[in-house]
Amino acid sequence: MAANDQNARPGLDVLAGTTVSAPGGAVTDTALAGVPVPGSGAVLSDAALRRALHGLPGVDQTGAQARAAALATRSIKREAKLWALEAAVRMVDLTTLEGADTPGKVRGLCAKARHPDPADPAVPPVAAVCVYPDLVAVAKGELAGSQVAVASVATAFPSGRASLAVKLADVAEAVGAGADEVDMVIDRGAFLAGRYAQVYEEVRAVREACGSAHLKVILETGELATLDNVSRASWLVMLAGADFIKTSTGKLQPAATPPVALVMLSAARDFAAATGRRVGVKVAGGVRTAKEAVRYLVLVRETAGPDWLSPDYFRIGASSLLNDLLMQRSKQLTGAYAGPDYFTLD
């Protein structure tokens, strides 16, 4: 996944300010002395991983909350609002993950993903449609010939509690049906119990099973208790080969929050500086309004930097968000709000 050229993104400058580190400080070369290079196999034990992860700078939770709140107050100039709304549309992973999902519902979702507003072909398509593995083939057929990717959850979503063999079979089903992206979940119980090597090896094995498909790793940050754990989990799965780190399954609260996103974006930025490999960040769960989405774009720009302001490196997992983005875009163009009934249901 290649980052887009900053110069090709009109309006980017209005999101700009001073890039900030997560409260607690950026990762230093000394702190990274015990951290393995991805794919090196240098760290395989819980003890070695614990030394590396607990050697990372601590996160000031109060400071992170204050920083995220301050960035949320930053205003966007009117002339850049349309760019920001359309950028957010391009970053949406349009999602349906319900037990009642049907092929018909997925076909409708795919139609909306390709043409979010059928009355306005200038509206860009979304980044991906995210479904369960058994519906990947349906989505793949509906999205054939488009630039919209098919993403599938896997690895005993949403709990992550299953044997590795079951998890890999889940991944094989999704990839075999044509998934371009796989959203896996870590075993939070293993992580919180300090079984870091188990989590590392499971992510590494899933990364291998994905083949050419991109791997997003869900941390389920609402169960990790502290921002220090969010930082450590982010580094752990990036070291194991994640292409994206993702906040949440969307199945419990709290899900995505600005302080959590700030910590994950800081980790991705510092990981890229330390290893030369850029990892994306996905926020999911609870992002429902255009105002919230634009605030996350500001957070991305101010924390990770402009290279992450691309669907290649930032995504928003959502279902109801897209309609609000379309309504706000219509307001920018016409000066009047279009009612929610104007747009098809997600």
RODO-2510 file (C-alpha; in nm, 4 decimals, decimal comma):
residues 346
     n   res          X          Y          Z
     1     m     0,0000     0,0000     0,0000
     2     a     0,1586     0,3240    -0,1111
     3     a     0,0849     0,6585     0,0450
     4     n    -0,0691     0,9229    -0,1770
     5     d     0,1295     1,2342    -0,2629
     6     q     0,0529     1,5111    -0,0156
     7     n     0,0430     1,7626    -0,3009
     8     a    -0,2434     1,5685    -0,4586
     9     r    -0,4684     1,6346    -0,1595
    10     p    -0,6170     1,9867    -0,1869
    11     g    -0,7107     2,1365     0,1451
    12     l    -0,4589     1,9284     0,3398
    13     d    -0,2798     2,2379     0,4661
    14     v    -0,5799     2,3508     0,6700
    15     l    -0,5539     2,0377     0,8820
    16     a    -0,1895     2,1118     0,9501
    17     g    -0,0326     2,2258     1,2735
    18     t     0,2485     2,1035     1,4912
    19     t     0,2832     1,7268     1,4855
    20     v     0,2638     1,5983     1,8418
    21     s     0,3773     1,2925     2,0272
    22     a     0,1522     1,0980     2,2572
    23     p     0,1917     1,2255     2,6143
    24     g     0,4716     1,0199     2,7608
    25     g     0,7193     1,0851     2,4830
    26     a     0,8173     0,9410     2,1497
    27     v     0,9951     0,6058     2,1290
    28     t     1,3724     0,6411     2,1372
    29     d     1,6450     0,4218     1,9920
    30     t     1,7371     0,3166     2,3459
    31     a     1,3806     0,2095     2,4226
    32     l     1,3771     0,0034     2,1027
    33     a     1,7011    -0,1780     2,1741
    34     g     1,5188    -0,4984     2,2650
    35     v     1,2432    -0,4758     2,0065
    36     p     1,2724    -0,7235     1,7164
    37     v     1,2600    -0,6378     1,3501
    38     p     0,9394    -0,7813     1,1955
    39     g     1,0056    -1,1229     1,0485
    40     s     1,3402    -1,1655     1,2220
    41     g     1,2114    -1,4247     1,4712
    42     a     1,4440    -1,2681     1,7286
    43     v     1,1851    -1,2491     2,0059
    44     l     0,9700    -1,5520     2,0739
    45     s     0,9403    -1,5719     2,4526
    46     d     0,7025    -1,3960     2,6886
    47     a     0,9969    -1,2705     2,8945
    48     a     1,1778    -1,1136     2,5989
    49     l     0,8615    -0,9560     2,4637
    50     r     0,7746    -0,8250     2,8104
    51     r     1,1148    -0,6556     2,8365
    52     a     1,0671    -0,4939     2,4968
    53     l     0,7057    -0,3847     2,5423
    54     h     0,7410    -0,2664     2,9002
    55     g     1,0511    -0,0740     2,7937
    56     l     0,8389     0,1513     2,5758
    57     p     0,7692     0,5027     2,7110
    58     g     0,4704     0,5156     2,9424
    59     v     0,1554     0,6966     2,8316
    60     d     0,0234     0,9851     3,0412
    61     q    -0,3480     0,9046     3,0339
    62     t    -0,4564     1,2485     3,1540
    63     g    -0,2252     1,4150     2,9039
    64     a    -0,3540     1,2000     2,6177
    65     q    -0,7132     1,2861     2,7033
    66     a    -0,6286     1,6571     2,7218
    67     r    -0,4397     1,6478     2,3910
    68     a    -0,7245     1,4694     2,2127
    69     a    -0,9778     1,7148     2,3582
    70     a    -0,7682     2,0132     2,2468
    71     l    -0,7380     1,8817     1,8925
    72     a    -1,1150     1,8280     1,8809
    73     t    -1,1636     2,2045     1,9124
    74     r    -0,9629     2,2825     1,6005
    75     s    -1,1837     2,4385     1,3360
    76     i    -1,1749     2,3512     0,9669
    77     k    -1,1929     2,6344     0,7144
    78     r    -1,5068     2,6352     0,5060
    79     e    -1,3206     2,5900     0,1780
    80     a    -1,1593     2,2699     0,3079
    81     k    -1,4735     2,1165     0,4540
    82     l    -1,5798     1,9547     0,1267
    83     w    -1,2341     1,8005     0,0819
    84     a    -1,2437     1,6632     0,4356
    85     l    -1,5913     1,5130     0,3925
    86     e    -1,4993     1,3430     0,0649
    87     a    -1,1720     1,2187     0,2146
    88     a    -1,3693     1,0639     0,5002
    89     v    -1,6038     0,8916     0,2521
    90     r    -1,3007     0,7360     0,0782
    91     m    -1,1753     0,6087     0,4158
    92     v    -1,4964     0,4304     0,5220
    93     d    -1,5080     0,0534     0,5634
    94     l    -1,8832     0,0115     0,5152
    95     t    -1,9710    -0,2652     0,7576
    96     t    -2,2453    -0,5125     0,8370
    97     l    -2,1680    -0,7747     1,0996
    98     e    -2,5023    -0,8971     1,2269
    99     g    -2,6370    -1,2462     1,2743
   100     a    -2,9324    -1,1505     1,0543
   101     d    -2,7157    -1,0481     0,7549
   102     t    -2,8404    -1,1859     0,4240
   103     p    -2,7005    -1,1919     0,0691
   104     g    -2,9607    -0,9316    -0,0243
   105     k    -2,8455    -0,6946     0,2488
   106     v    -2,4830    -0,7352     0,1406
   107     r    -2,5732    -0,6678    -0,2238
   108     g    -2,7445    -0,3459    -0,1200
   109     l    -2,4455    -0,2454     0,0901
   110     c    -2,2107    -0,3097    -0,2022
   111     a    -2,4239    -0,0966    -0,4336
   112     k    -2,4012     0,1879    -0,1828
   113     a    -2,0264     0,1348    -0,1422
   114     r    -1,9691     0,1751    -0,5161
   115     h    -2,2048     0,4712    -0,5563
   116     p    -2,2790     0,6278    -0,2162
   117     d    -2,5080     0,8854    -0,3774
   118     p    -2,6485     0,7519    -0,7067
   119     a    -2,7753     1,1022    -0,7891
   120     d    -2,4230     1,2478    -0,7718
   121     p    -2,1487     1,0484    -0,9467
   122     a    -1,8881     1,2910    -0,8097
   123     v    -1,9162     1,1265    -0,4673
   124     p    -1,6200     0,8870    -0,4360
   125     p    -1,6630     0,5196    -0,3474
   126     v    -1,5780     0,3940    -0,0001
   127     a    -1,2593     0,2032     0,0775
   128     a    -1,4084    -0,1388     0,1535
   129     v    -1,7122    -0,3414     0,2472
   130     c    -1,6651    -0,5545     0,5604
   131     v    -1,8703    -0,8730     0,6123
   132     y    -1,8540    -1,2175     0,7691
   133     p    -1,6545    -1,4862     0,5814
   134     d    -1,9610    -1,6695     0,4504
   135     l    -2,0737    -1,3548     0,2658
   136     v    -1,7381    -1,2638     0,1115
   137     a    -1,8186    -1,4352    -0,2189
   138     v    -2,1425    -1,2351    -0,2488
   139     a    -1,9598    -0,9076    -0,1874
   140     k    -1,6783    -1,0043    -0,4218
   141     g    -1,9214    -1,0645    -0,7037
   142     e    -2,1065    -0,7376    -0,6479
   143     l    -1,7869    -0,5321    -0,6293
   144     a    -1,6117    -0,6910    -0,9282
   145     g    -1,4579    -0,4258    -1,1506
   146     s    -1,4687    -0,1574    -0,8819
   147     q    -1,1931    -0,0164    -0,6616
   148     v    -1,3840    -0,1098    -0,3443
   149     a    -1,2075    -0,3837    -0,1466
   150     v    -1,3780    -0,6756     0,0246
   151     a    -1,2849    -0,7130     0,3917
   152     s    -1,3805    -1,0035     0,6161
   153     v    -1,3624    -1,0472     0,9901
   154     a    -1,2003    -1,3708     1,1047
   155     t    -1,0269    -1,5583     1,3896
   156     a    -1,3368    -1,6251     1,6012
   157     f    -1,4645    -1,2677     1,5780
   158     p    -1,5480    -1,0914     1,8048
   159     s    -1,4058    -1,2807     2,1059
   160     g    -1,0884    -1,4244     1,9539
   161     r    -1,1316    -1,7252     2,1816
   162     a    -1,0606    -2,0343     1,9726
   163     s    -0,7716    -2,2611     1,8875
   164     l    -0,5177    -2,1406     1,6326
   165     a    -0,6332    -2,4141     1,3963
   166     v    -0,9900    -2,2819     1,4061
   167     k    -0,8683    -1,9251     1,3559
   168     l    -0,6575    -2,0196     1,0562
   169     a    -0,9492    -2,2112     0,9049
   170     d    -1,1584    -1,8972     0,9458
   171     v    -0,8939    -1,6967     0,7590
   172     a    -0,8624    -1,9614     0,4878
   173     e    -1,2382    -1,9478     0,4259
   174     a    -1,2324    -1,5690     0,3893
   175     v    -0,9240    -1,5559     0,1676
   176     g    -1,0429    -1,8510    -0,0389
   177     a    -1,3685    -1,6668    -0,1097
   178     g    -1,1759    -1,3661    -0,2346
   179     a    -1,1264    -1,1345     0,0625
   180     d    -0,8796    -0,8546    -0,0110
   181     e    -0,8468    -0,7702     0,3580
   182     v    -0,8833    -0,9684     0,6798
   183     d    -0,9807    -0,8102     1,0120
   184     m    -0,8629    -1,0463     1,2867
   185     v    -0,9074    -1,0122     1,6635
   186     i    -0,6396    -1,0763     1,9216
   187     d    -0,7006    -1,2926     2,2267
   188     r    -0,7303    -1,0181     2,4872
   189     g    -0,7255    -1,2710     2,7690
   190     a    -0,3861    -1,3955     2,6548
   191     f    -0,2526    -1,0420     2,6222
   192     l    -0,3764    -0,9306     2,9644
   193     a    -0,2319    -1,2465     3,1218
   194     g     0,1091    -1,1574     2,9797
   195     r     0,1132    -1,4361     2,7202
   196     y     0,2628    -1,2007     2,4659
   197     a     0,4355    -1,4732     2,2667
   198     q     0,1013    -1,6460     2,2057
   199     v    -0,0511    -1,3268     2,0671
   200     y     0,2606    -1,2556     1,8608
   201     e     0,2679    -1,6038     1,7087
   202     e    -0,1042    -1,6011     1,6307
   203     v    -0,0773    -1,2692     1,4464
   204     r     0,2320    -1,3908     1,2634
   205     a     0,0544    -1,7129     1,1586
   206     v    -0,2535    -1,5238     1,0406
   207     r    -0,0350    -1,2787     0,8498
   208     e     0,1198    -1,5751     0,6666
   209     a    -0,2224    -1,7315     0,6005
   210     c    -0,3496    -1,4051     0,4504
   211     g    -0,1080    -1,4276     0,1591
   212     s    -0,1547    -1,1132    -0,0498
   213     a    -0,4567    -0,9975     0,1541
   214     h    -0,3922    -0,7111     0,3925
   215     l    -0,4209    -0,7849     0,7637
   216     k    -0,5964    -0,5534     1,0085
   217     v    -0,5548    -0,6540     1,3719
   218     i    -0,8312    -0,5605     1,6152
   219     l    -0,7067    -0,4835     1,9671
   220     e    -1,0532    -0,4377     2,1272
   221     t    -0,9138    -0,1443     2,3233
   222     g    -1,2204    -0,1223     2,5473
   223     e    -1,1013    -0,4417     2,7164
   224     l    -0,7358    -0,3413     2,7511
   225     a    -0,8004    -0,1200     3,0575
   226     t    -0,5116     0,1298     3,0134
   227     l    -0,3546     0,3389     2,7396
   228     d    -0,0196     0,1777     2,8239
   229     n    -0,1749    -0,1557     2,7256
   230     v    -0,3079    -0,0010     2,4050
   231     s     0,0432     0,1146     2,3182
   232     r     0,1984    -0,2231     2,4005
   233     a    -0,0638    -0,4180     2,2077
   234     s    -0,0161    -0,1883     1,9090
   235     w     0,3587    -0,2501     1,9058
   236     l     0,3180    -0,6221     1,9615
   237     v     0,0931    -0,6779     1,6613
   238     m     0,2908    -0,4427     1,4380
   239     l     0,6045    -0,6398     1,5193
   240     a     0,4178    -0,9571     1,4249
   241     g     0,3319    -0,8191     1,0804
   242     a     0,0009    -0,6305     1,0998
   243     d    -0,0718    -0,4031     0,8030
   244     f    -0,3267    -0,2085     1,0104
   245     i    -0,3995    -0,1772     1,3793
   246     k    -0,7698    -0,1389     1,4573
   247     t    -0,9368    -0,0137     1,7728
   248     s    -1,2435    -0,2285     1,8142
   249     t    -1,4909    -0,4887     1,6966
   250     g    -1,7794    -0,2453     1,7409
   251     k    -1,9517    -0,5061     1,9569
   252     l    -1,8807    -0,3449     2,2940
   253     q    -1,8344    -0,0039     2,4519
   254     p    -1,6162     0,1907     2,4809
   255     a    -1,5043     0,1359     2,1229
   256     a    -1,3070     0,3971     1,9282
   257     t    -1,2201     0,7068     2,1311
   258     p    -0,9913     0,9990     2,0418
   259     p    -0,7384     0,9293     2,3236
   260     v    -0,7072     0,5655     2,2126
   261     a    -0,6689     0,6719     1,8495
   262     l    -0,4015     0,9240     1,9498
   263     v    -0,1977     0,6524     2,1232
   264     m    -0,2329     0,4105     1,8309
   265     l    -0,1434     0,6770     1,5738
   266     s     0,1615     0,7726     1,7806
   267     a     0,2659     0,4070     1,7947
   268     a     0,2261     0,3695     1,4173
   269     r     0,4282     0,6849     1,3562
   270     d     0,7078     0,5785     1,5908
   271     f     0,7077     0,2254     1,4496
   272     a     0,7544     0,3660     1,0984
   273     a     1,0401     0,5849     1,2183
   274     a     1,2072     0,2884     1,3900
   275     t     1,1581     0,0216     1,1228
   276     g     1,0860     0,1997     0,7953
   277     r     0,7520     0,0170     0,7620
   278     r     0,4316     0,2196     0,7700
   279     v     0,1293     0,0568     0,9358
   280     g    -0,2241     0,1912     0,9020
   281     v    -0,4749     0,2690     1,1762
   282     k    -0,8488     0,1961     1,1714
   283     v    -1,1012     0,3343     1,4176
   284     a    -1,4257     0,1396     1,4479
   285     g    -1,7322     0,1523     1,6690
   286     g    -1,9168     0,4675     1,7697
   287     v    -1,8105     0,6998     1,4858
   288     r    -2,1531     0,8096     1,3625
   289     t    -2,1330     1,1752     1,2571
   290     a    -1,9404     1,3720     0,9985
   291     k    -1,8144     1,6039     1,2738
   292     e    -1,6573     1,3089     1,4559
   293     a    -1,5020     1,1779     1,1346
   294     v    -1,3439     1,5140     1,0510
   295     r    -1,2086     1,5390     1,4049
   296     y    -1,0362     1,2055     1,3518
   297     l    -0,8789     1,3390     1,0312
   298     v    -0,7363     1,6296     1,2305
   299     l    -0,6082     1,3831     1,4907
   300     v    -0,4402     1,1783     1,2171
   301     r    -0,2726     1,4831     1,0635
   302     e    -0,1570     1,6250     1,3923
   303     t    -0,0308     1,2981     1,5413
   304     a     0,0949     1,0674     1,2663
   305     g     0,1347     1,3225     0,9903
   306     p     0,0015     1,3806     0,6370
   307     d     0,1232     1,0476     0,4989
   308     w    -0,1483     0,8733     0,6993
   309     l    -0,4278     1,0855     0,5471
   310     s    -0,5090     0,8243     0,2866
   311     p    -0,7334     0,5164     0,2708
   312     d    -0,4082     0,3212     0,2433
   313     y    -0,3236     0,4144     0,6026
   314     f    -0,6390     0,5347     0,7759
   315     r    -0,9859     0,3807     0,7814
   316     i    -1,3118     0,4354     0,9662
   317     g    -1,5237     0,1268     1,0246
   318     a    -1,8878     0,2317     1,0266
   319     s    -2,2410     0,1661     0,9106
   320     s    -2,4477     0,4796     0,9815
   321     l    -2,1634     0,7323     0,9347
   322     l    -2,1782     0,7357     0,5557
   323     n    -2,5242     0,8919     0,5387
   324     d    -2,4232     1,1786     0,7656
   325     l    -2,1142     1,2429     0,5528
   326     l    -2,3405     1,2587     0,2466
   327     m    -2,5845     1,4950     0,4186
   328     q    -2,3054     1,7285     0,5279
   329     r    -2,1522     1,7193     0,1796
   330     s    -2,4885     1,8150     0,0281
   331     k    -2,5073     2,1058     0,2726
   332     q    -2,1640     2,2291     0,1627
   333     l    -2,2668     2,2197    -0,2042
   334     t    -2,6230     2,3508    -0,1852
   335     g    -2,6434     2,5447     0,1398
   336     a    -2,9348     2,3296     0,2561
   337     y    -2,9516     2,0009     0,4394
   338     a    -3,0908     1,6985     0,2604
   339     g    -3,3020     1,4906     0,4961
   340     p    -3,1834     1,1430     0,5959
   341     d    -3,4624     0,9914     0,3851
   342     y    -3,2955     1,1339     0,0739
   343     f    -3,0169     0,8773     0,0987
   344     t    -3,0490     0,4999     0,0947
   345     l    -3,0144     0,3194     0,4260
   346     d    -2,6750     0,1645     0,4998
***
